[in-house]
Amino acid sequence: MPRKTMLPPDADELKLVRLDGLAVRRRRHDNGWSARQLVQAIEEASFNASGLRRTLTPNQIQAVEEREERIAYGELLLLADGLGCDPSDLIAEGEMSSKRPRAGLH
């Protein structure tokens, strides 16, 4: 049986993004899931899409929901697949803005 080789993640997948913790928690609760059940849903979605069993930990999910901790963009994609939503629905407002911050006037 041929071995699956894992490709190194591209640079975009490693970029950190801040999520809207309440949006993540709301979607998890809408499904009636505990954090551990969400972990299982993420793993199942990943396996169905790629044949690989990738997921997040309950601690990562808690950190996102409670402290809006940044996670890698690739992990955001996993989380969105597990929740069955578009990744942009989970990103904190202004996080992916293409606008440069205005310079302050002195």
Contacts in CASP RR format, 6 or more apart in sequence:
PFRMAT RR
TARGET T0000
AUTHOR 0000-0000-0000
METHOD contacts of the structure
MODEL  1
MPRKTMLPPDADELKLVRLDGLAVRRRRHDNGWSARQLVQAIEEASFNAS
GLRRTLTPNQIQAVEEREERIAYGELLLLADGLGCDPSDLIAEGEMSSKR
PRAGLH
4 51 0 8 1.000
4 52 0 8 1.000
6 52 0 8 1.000
9 72 0 8 1.000
9 74 0 8 1.000
12 73 0 8 1.000
13 72 0 8 1.000
13 73 0 8 1.000
13 74 0 8 1.000
13 77 0 8 1.000
14 72 0 8 1.000
14 73 0 8 1.000
14 74 0 8 1.000
15 72 0 8 1.000
15 73 0 8 1.000
16 70 0 8 1.000
16 71 0 8 1.000
16 72 0 8 1.000
16 73 0 8 1.000
17 70 0 8 1.000
17 71 0 8 1.000
17 72 0 8 1.000
17 73 0 8 1.000
17 76 0 8 1.000
17 91 0 8 1.000
17 92 0 8 1.000
17 95 0 8 1.000
17 96 0 8 1.000
18 68 0 8 1.000
18 69 0 8 1.000
18 70 0 8 1.000
18 91 0 8 1.000
18 92 0 8 1.000
18 95 0 8 1.000
19 64 0 8 1.000
19 68 0 8 1.000
19 70 0 8 1.000
19 71 0 8 1.000
19 76 0 8 1.000
19 79 0 8 1.000
19 90 0 8 1.000
19 91 0 8 1.000
19 92 0 8 1.000
19 95 0 8 1.000
20 68 0 8 1.000
20 90 0 8 1.000
20 91 0 8 1.000
20 92 0 8 1.000
20 93 0 8 1.000
21 64 0 8 1.000
21 65 0 8 1.000
21 66 0 8 1.000
21 68 0 8 1.000
21 90 0 8 1.000
21 92 0 8 1.000
22 65 0 8 1.000
23 89 0 8 1.000
23 90 0 8 1.000
24 61 0 8 1.000
24 64 0 8 1.000
24 65 0 8 1.000
24 79 0 8 1.000
24 83 0 8 1.000
24 90 0 8 1.000
25 65 0 8 1.000
27 83 0 8 1.000
27 85 0 8 1.000
27 89 0 8 1.000
27 90 0 8 1.000
28 35 0 8 1.000
28 38 0 8 1.000
28 61 0 8 1.000
28 65 0 8 1.000
28 83 0 8 1.000
31 37 0 8 1.000
31 38 0 8 1.000
31 41 0 8 1.000
31 83 0 8 1.000
33 41 0 8 1.000
35 58 0 8 1.000
35 61 0 8 1.000
35 62 0 8 1.000
36 58 0 8 1.000
38 61 0 8 1.000
38 82 0 8 1.000
38 83 0 8 1.000
39 55 0 8 1.000
39 56 0 8 1.000
39 57 0 8 1.000
39 58 0 8 1.000
39 61 0 8 1.000
40 55 0 8 1.000
41 82 0 8 1.000
41 83 0 8 1.000
42 54 0 8 1.000
42 55 0 8 1.000
42 56 0 8 1.000
42 78 0 8 1.000
42 79 0 8 1.000
42 81 0 8 1.000
42 82 0 8 1.000
43 53 0 8 1.000
43 54 0 8 1.000
43 55 0 8 1.000
44 82 0 8 1.000
45 78 0 8 1.000
45 81 0 8 1.000
45 82 0 8 1.000
45 84 0 8 1.000
46 52 0 8 1.000
46 53 0 8 1.000
46 54 0 8 1.000
46 55 0 8 1.000
46 78 0 8 1.000
46 81 0 8 1.000
46 82 0 8 1.000
47 53 0 8 1.000
49 81 0 8 1.000
54 78 0 8 1.000
55 78 0 8 1.000
56 71 0 8 1.000
56 75 0 8 1.000
56 78 0 8 1.000
56 79 0 8 1.000
60 69 0 8 1.000
60 71 0 8 1.000
60 75 0 8 1.000
61 79 0 8 1.000
63 69 0 8 1.000
64 71 0 8 1.000
64 79 0 8 1.000
68 92 0 8 1.000
71 79 0 8 1.000
76 87 0 8 1.000
76 90 0 8 1.000
76 91 0 8 1.000
77 87 0 8 1.000
79 87 0 8 1.000
79 90 0 8 1.000
80 86 0 8 1.000
80 87 0 8 1.000
80 89 0 8 1.000
80 90 0 8 1.000
83 90 0 8 1.000
88 96 0 8 1.000
END
